[in-house]
Amino acid sequence: MLKLTNPFLEEIRKYQKTDKKLMEKLVLINERRETDFGVDENGIMRYRGRVCVPDVPELKKIILEEGHRSGLSIHPGVTKMYQDLKK
């Protein structure tokens, strides 16, 4: 297993093990009865390649707050509006 550098992924991996629905999916994965879900090389459960965020309100809140603080979270229309106002 690789060492994760993203602190969110460390928390997600830890809390995935406490999420009842995700643990039910893990059983199906291990029985090879689930194909949309899987576990990556870091032990993170994913759905079609996307990280499964466990149902932990505090964790969801932290992830959402970080997403809103990120410079990449600017609404796509903002750039057009800026260019229009600049003209």
matplotlib code that plots the C-alpha trace (Angstrom):
import matplotlib.pyplot as plt

x = [0.0, 1.3, 1.6, -1.1, 0.0, -3.5, -4.8, -8.4, -7.8, -6.3, -9.4, -11.7, -10.0, -10.3, -13.9, -14.9, -14.3, -17.0, -19.7, -22.2, -23.3, -19.7, -18.8, -21.8, -20.4, -16.9, -18.4, -19.8, -16.5, -14.7, -17.2, -16.8, -20.5, -19.9, -18.2, -18.9, -17.2, -13.6, -10.7, -7.6, -3.9, -4.2, -7.1, -9.6, -13.0, -14.1, -17.2, -16.3, -13.0, -14.4, -13.7, -16.6, -17.0, -18.3, -21.4, -19.6, -21.0, -17.8, -15.7, -18.2, -18.2, -14.3, -14.2, -16.8, -15.2, -11.8, -13.4, -15.0, -11.6, -9.8, -8.9, -10.2, -13.8, -14.5, -17.8, -17.1, -19.3, -17.1, -14.3, -16.8, -18.3, -14.8, -13.9, -17.2, -16.7, -13.1, -14.2]
y = [0.0, 3.4, 6.3, 8.8, 12.5, 13.9, 14.3, 14.0, 10.6, 9.4, 10.5, 9.1, 5.7, 5.6, 6.5, 4.3, 1.4, 2.8, 3.4, 0.5, 0.9, 1.0, -2.1, -3.9, -2.9, -4.2, -7.6, -7.6, -6.4, -9.3, -11.8, -10.3, -9.5, -5.8, -4.3, -0.5, -0.3, -1.2, -0.6, 1.1, 0.5, 2.8, 1.0, 3.7, 2.5, 4.0, 4.1, 4.0, 5.6, 8.3, 8.3, 7.2, 9.7, 8.0, 9.3, 11.3, 14.9, 16.4, 14.9, 16.1, 19.6, 19.8, 18.6, 21.0, 24.0, 23.1, 22.9, 26.3, 27.8, 26.4, 28.6, 26.0, 26.4, 29.6, 29.4, 29.0, 32.0, 34.3, 34.3, 35.4, 38.0, 39.3, 39.5, 41.3, 43.8, 44.3, 45.4]
z = [0.0, -1.0, 1.5, 0.9, 0.8, 0.7, 4.3, 3.1, 1.6, 4.8, 6.7, 4.0, 4.1, 7.9, 7.9, 5.0, 7.4, 9.7, 7.0, 7.0, 3.4, 2.1, 4.2, 2.6, -0.8, 0.2, 0.9, -2.6, -4.1, -2.3, -3.6, -7.1, -7.2, -7.6, -10.6, -10.3, -6.9, -6.2, -3.9, -5.2, -4.4, -1.4, 0.1, -0.9, -2.0, -5.3, -7.4, -11.1, -10.2, -7.9, -4.2, -2.0, 0.7, 3.9, 5.6, 8.2, 8.5, 9.9, 7.1, 4.4, 5.9, 5.9, 2.3, 1.1, 2.9, 1.4, -2.1, -1.7, -0.6, -3.5, -6.4, -8.7, -7.4, -9.3, -11.2, -15.0, -15.7, -13.6, -16.3, -19.0, -16.8, -15.9, -19.6, -20.5, -17.7, -18.7, -22.2]

ax = plt.figure().add_subplot(projection="3d")
ax.plot(x, y, z, "-o")
ax.set_aspect("equal")
plt.show()
